[in-house]
Amino acid sequence: RELRHVLAIEPAHRDATLLLAYMLRERGRLDAAAKAIVSAWHARSETPIEACVADLIFLRECGAHAQAFALAQSALQRHPDNPRLAALAGEFALAKGAFDSARGYLRQAVERNPGDGASWLRLAYCQRFDTADGVDARRICEAWQDAVPDADTRIPIGFAHGKVLDDIGDYAEATRVLRWANARAAARSGWNHGDWRRFV
């Protein structure tokens, strides 16, 4: 009640908004939590980039992809060169099934930050590849051939490249690349079957 009173007086109050949103989410009221974030966003004239990203991630955790996509697009109008915002806009567009929009935003994300492995993988999932000569297929292949990225980047690029190869019917090479990526991902994972069974 006190939080709602504060927000009635100052709708853009960030700390009160976050406290209310987290409280609503903990109670399972995901739609209400997302609405609190969106309402405060519209009440503010400007939101710093880090706060934008945090709000968008909160909306993602609430499953509010449509609202998050609209806000990400709005944030990109103010910060058009920010790769994190482009990556999130692409992620939300993909979740909505807006594949053309997702491709556009994810291309921006990887061009501005080639080390964003997740965006490379999402870019691969935006389409089925008929040929290795397409723009995105070539980009993914070139990223895979670049030995510079660290494992956190190279593993998802491997999965992306494996998908391209599988789509175009190069199953032997796809198997080789995907086995490489799977082995590296498994080696870096802290997941333990026995621990999981005990937890369940």
C-alpha positions as CSV (number, residue, x, y, z in Angstrom):
1,R,0.0,0.0,0.0
2,E,2.8,2.4,0.9
3,L,4.6,1.7,-2.4
4,R,1.4,2.4,-4.4
5,H,1.0,5.6,-2.5
6,V,4.6,6.7,-3.4
7,L,4.0,5.8,-7.0
8,A,0.7,7.7,-7.1
9,I,2.6,10.8,-6.1
10,E,5.7,10.1,-8.2
11,P,4.9,7.5,-10.9
12,A,8.5,7.5,-12.2
13,H,10.1,6.6,-8.8
14,R,12.5,3.8,-9.8
15,D,13.2,2.3,-6.4
16,A,9.5,2.1,-5.5
17,T,8.7,0.6,-8.9
18,L,11.3,-2.1,-8.5
19,L,10.2,-3.0,-5.0
20,L,6.6,-3.2,-6.1
21,A,7.4,-5.2,-9.2
22,Y,9.6,-7.7,-7.4
23,M,7.0,-8.1,-4.7
24,L,4.3,-8.8,-7.3
25,R,6.5,-11.3,-9.1
26,E,7.2,-13.2,-5.9
27,R,3.5,-13.5,-5.5
28,G,3.1,-15.0,-9.0
29,R,1.4,-11.9,-10.4
30,L,3.7,-11.6,-13.4
31,D,1.3,-9.5,-15.5
32,A,1.0,-6.9,-12.7
33,A,4.7,-6.9,-12.2
34,A,5.3,-6.3,-15.9
35,K,2.7,-3.6,-15.9
36,A,4.4,-1.7,-13.0
37,I,7.7,-1.7,-14.9
38,V,6.1,-0.5,-18.2
39,S,4.0,2.2,-16.4
40,A,7.1,3.6,-14.7
41,W,9.0,3.5,-18.0
42,H,6.4,5.6,-19.7
43,A,6.3,8.0,-16.8
44,R,10.0,8.8,-17.1
45,S,11.3,11.2,-19.7
46,E,14.7,9.4,-19.9
47,T,16.0,6.1,-18.6
48,P,19.8,5.4,-18.4
49,I,20.9,2.5,-20.6
50,E,21.8,0.3,-17.7
51,A,18.4,0.8,-16.1
52,C,16.8,0.2,-19.6
53,V,18.6,-3.2,-19.8
54,A,17.7,-4.1,-16.2
55,D,14.0,-3.4,-16.9
56,L,14.0,-5.3,-20.1
57,I,15.6,-8.3,-18.4
58,F,13.0,-8.2,-15.7
59,L,10.2,-8.2,-18.3
60,R,11.9,-11.2,-20.0
61,E,11.8,-13.0,-16.7
62,C,8.1,-12.3,-16.4
63,G,7.5,-13.7,-19.9
64,A,6.4,-10.2,-21.1
65,H,8.1,-10.4,-24.5
66,A,5.6,-8.2,-26.4
67,Q,5.9,-5.3,-23.8
68,A,9.7,-5.8,-23.6
69,F,10.0,-5.7,-27.4
70,A,8.1,-2.4,-27.6
71,L,10.3,-0.8,-24.9
72,A,13.5,-2.1,-26.5
73,Q,12.5,-0.5,-29.8
74,S,11.8,2.7,-27.9
75,A,15.1,2.6,-26.1
76,L,17.0,2.0,-29.4
77,Q,15.5,5.2,-30.9
78,R,17.3,7.1,-28.2
79,H,20.5,4.9,-28.2
80,P,20.7,3.5,-31.7
81,D,24.3,2.3,-31.4
82,N,23.9,0.2,-28.2
83,P,24.6,-3.5,-29.0
84,R,23.0,-4.7,-25.7
85,L,19.7,-3.1,-26.6
86,A,19.9,-4.4,-30.2
87,A,20.5,-7.9,-28.8
88,L,17.5,-7.7,-26.5
89,A,15.3,-6.3,-29.2
90,G,16.3,-9.2,-31.4
91,E,15.7,-11.7,-28.7
92,F,12.2,-10.4,-28.0
93,A,11.4,-10.2,-31.7
94,L,12.5,-13.9,-32.1
95,A,10.3,-14.9,-29.1
96,K,7.3,-13.2,-30.8
97,G,8.0,-14.9,-34.1
98,A,8.9,-11.6,-35.8
99,F,11.8,-13.2,-37.7
100,D,12.6,-10.3,-40.1
101,S,12.8,-7.8,-37.3
102,A,14.8,-10.3,-35.2
103,R,17.3,-10.7,-38.0
104,G,17.7,-6.9,-38.3
105,Y,18.3,-6.3,-34.6
106,L,20.6,-9.4,-34.2
107,R,22.7,-8.3,-37.2
108,Q,23.2,-4.9,-35.5
109,A,24.1,-6.7,-32.2
110,V,26.8,-8.9,-33.7
111,E,28.2,-6.1,-35.9
112,R,28.6,-3.9,-32.9
113,N,29.7,-6.7,-30.5
114,P,31.1,-9.7,-32.3
115,G,31.7,-11.3,-28.9
116,D,28.0,-11.7,-28.2
117,G,27.7,-15.4,-28.7
118,A,24.0,-15.6,-27.8
119,S,23.1,-13.2,-30.6
120,W,25.0,-15.3,-33.1
121,L,23.0,-18.3,-32.1
122,R,19.7,-16.5,-32.1
123,L,20.5,-15.1,-35.6
124,A,20.9,-18.7,-36.8
125,Y,17.5,-19.6,-35.4
126,C,15.8,-16.7,-37.2
127,Q,15.7,-18.7,-40.5
128,R,16.2,-21.9,-42.3
129,F,19.3,-21.7,-44.5
130,D,19.0,-23.0,-48.1
131,T,22.5,-22.2,-49.1
132,A,25.9,-21.3,-47.5
133,D,26.1,-18.2,-49.7
134,G,23.5,-16.1,-47.9
135,V,24.5,-13.0,-45.9
136,D,23.9,-14.5,-42.5
137,A,25.2,-17.9,-43.3
138,R,28.5,-16.3,-44.5
139,R,28.7,-14.2,-41.4
140,I,28.3,-17.1,-39.1
141,C,30.8,-19.2,-41.1
142,E,33.3,-16.4,-40.9
143,A,32.7,-16.0,-37.2
144,W,33.3,-19.7,-36.7
145,Q,36.5,-19.6,-38.7
146,D,37.8,-16.7,-36.6
147,A,39.9,-18.5,-33.8
148,V,40.1,-15.3,-31.7
149,P,36.9,-15.4,-29.7
150,D,37.0,-17.0,-26.2
151,A,35.1,-20.1,-25.4
152,D,32.0,-18.2,-24.1
153,T,31.6,-16.8,-27.6
154,R,33.0,-19.6,-29.7
155,I,30.7,-22.3,-28.2
156,P,27.4,-20.6,-29.2
157,I,28.9,-19.7,-32.6
158,G,29.7,-23.4,-33.0
159,F,26.0,-24.2,-32.4
160,A,25.0,-21.5,-34.9
161,H,27.4,-22.8,-37.5
162,G,26.3,-26.4,-36.9
163,K,22.7,-25.3,-37.5
164,V,23.7,-23.6,-40.8
165,L,25.5,-26.8,-41.9
166,D,22.6,-29.0,-40.9
167,D,20.1,-26.8,-42.8
168,I,22.1,-27.0,-46.0
169,G,22.6,-30.7,-45.7
170,D,26.2,-30.9,-44.8
171,Y,25.5,-33.4,-42.1
172,A,29.0,-34.8,-41.6
173,E,30.5,-31.3,-41.0
174,A,27.5,-30.3,-38.9
175,T,28.0,-33.4,-36.7
176,R,31.7,-32.6,-36.2
177,V,31.0,-29.0,-35.3
178,L,28.1,-29.7,-33.0
179,R,30.0,-32.5,-31.2
180,W,32.8,-30.0,-30.6
181,A,30.3,-27.4,-29.2
182,N,28.4,-29.9,-27.1
183,A,31.6,-31.3,-25.6
184,R,32.9,-27.8,-24.7
185,A,29.6,-26.7,-23.3
186,A,29.3,-29.8,-21.2
187,A,32.8,-29.4,-19.9
188,R,32.0,-25.8,-18.8
189,S,28.6,-26.7,-17.3
190,G,28.2,-27.0,-13.5
191,W,25.2,-29.2,-14.0
192,N,25.4,-32.6,-12.2
193,H,22.8,-35.4,-12.7
194,G,23.1,-36.7,-9.1
195,D,22.7,-33.3,-7.6
196,W,19.7,-32.6,-9.8
197,R,18.0,-35.9,-8.8
198,R,18.6,-35.2,-5.1
199,F,17.1,-31.7,-5.5
200,V,14.0,-33.0,-7.3
